[in-house]
Amino acid sequence: MIYLRFNLPPEISSSNGENMVSPQVRARHSSNISNSLEPRSPSSELDRTSETCTVSLQKTARLAESEDLLPSVSHILELLDIFFNYYHNYLPCIHRKTLTERVKSRLESAQSSPLLWAVLAVAAPAHPNLHLQALQSRWLAKARSTFDTNLNSSTFPTQSLQAAVFIIFQAYISADLTDAWFFLGKSCRLANLLGIDRVDCTRSERLISLAPRPRDAIETEEQRKTIWALFFLDRSLSCLAGFSLAIDDRNYQVNFPLEDELFQNSTCNVSIYGNPN
């Protein structure tokens, strides 16, 4: 057997020849070990690289999520048919031909608006495809998140309010009246901020709004119908649950809407009702 003998430095050798570590050296070595275990901050270059990668991953994730949520165009058109045949007549405020053409020709723009997601969510339970039925909750969450995103930018003002009508409608038929009431309040304030509750006002009050003028007579009528749909939901929720009213109709400057059959089947002349008093 071979024995190895190590000659230790004087500061860690005792006077009687036994090897021991002095308290000073022990403290110094403990400090060195602690310093070596402390996390080191990455360099600024690594920070920038990490942030860039994180942003890229987030964008990729959002894109993948949208692509995963969005069904094929044929399935979207089937869901649109279900929606307009069975649900839209309760709160008619969307021009069917306009929305269908938007899906067929400008799908990327359509999915940036909360309206498409809200329509898909409402129609999903009536579709025979079980996979599409299972996507209802995710479509509804997407409609809400897209609504909040557009809330800050005032993009798609008419479509955002149309989506709000059917987000509230879905909460209403799901018996989630509290959620419906809260979302109704937010939607009514958005309508006021955008000036859509004064769509037929010819005085200067109409100019105090964040939304541009309607593009054509179809969008003008959609705005009228959407405001009256919100009004109907407000009165229904208040009567059913005893909630306070969210809409003060004394501030409305909105004509009565056209009959939906006339609206859907023709290029309506919205001036037939004249101006409000």
Secondary structure, DSSP 4 states (H G I P E B T S, - for coil): ---------GGGB-TTS-B---HHHHHHHHHHHHHHHSPPPPPHHHHHHHHHHHHHHHHHHHHHHHHHHS--HHHHHHHHHHHHHHTGGGS----HHHHHHHHHH-HHHHTTSHHHHHHHHHHGGGSS-HHHHHTHHHHHHHHHHHHHHHHHHT-SHHHHHHHHHHHHHHHHHTT-HHHHHHHHHHHHHHHHHHTGGGTT--SGGGGS-SSPPPSSHHHHHHHHHHHHHHHHHHHHHHHHH-PPPS--GGG---PPPPPHHHHHHS---GGGG----
